[in-house]
Amino acid sequence: MEAKFLISGDSAVSVQMGSEISLEVNQLVRMLFMDLTNDPVEGIVEMVPTYASLMIHYRPEKIQYSRLREEIEGRLGSMEQVEEGSRIVKEIPICYGGELGPDLEDCAAVENVSSKEFIRMHSEHEYYTYMLGFAPGHAYMARFEEPFHFKRRETPRVRIPGQSVVVQLNLSNLIPFDQPCGWNIVGATPLTICDHTKKDPFLVHAGEWVRYVPVGRREYEKIKEDVRRGTYRLKTYEKAVK
């Protein structure tokens, strides 16, 4: 397995597994990430998986770059494909439209479909989480059926609400905090996307699958209150991989 090594400062290297955004390339990134997680290399302090590369932060006083590269190249030559006999899918409730999803109707008009059909297209399929980025817990996810045709907004917003669900093409992101964004807002989730008070602060992780579940505004508010009280339990289901 060939990869490009890009030195990033004096204590990090980006291992590029490809040049395109695809499930196949991202699975190679995940394979290397899992291999180094299960069988750690002394000196590596953090790994950050992205669409097509794995950023590896290391301590030069523990392992020199040349030795680290040699170790990674050896891993790349012996890694086995990550096998998944089943897939755990997290169900993320989402309330579409209105003040929570101000771009829903415009997006549906671009697709030449009704708002109801747009919601079906967005929520009927499972999403793969390529990576977390931009902000802590900010999940970049994609579905592989019925992609939309529109891209980002021509004019980005300086600030959008945290917990917004934004879309373009086949991608759909979870926005953890109030932040700038140029994507289209179609709804919001009542769930907390990033909670730094928890040992595991993130709602979704790279390599996981998600399914959006449409809920009305009343149910949205109820779930939000359950989350505040700490009584909400995230729903999941298991799907066999063919």
GIZIKA-V648372 format. One record per helix or strand of 2 or more residues. SS is the DSSP state (A for helix, B for strand). FROM is the first residue (numbers start at 1). TO is the last residue. If there is no record, write none. Layout:
ss from to
SS FROM TO
SS FROM TO
This chain:
ss from to
B 4 7
B 12 16
A 23 38
B 44 49
B 53 58
A 65 78
B 86 96
A 98 100
A 104 111
A 115 123
B 126 132
B 139 142
B 157 160
B 164 168
B 171 174
B 179 181
B 184 188
B 209 214
A 217 229
B 235 240
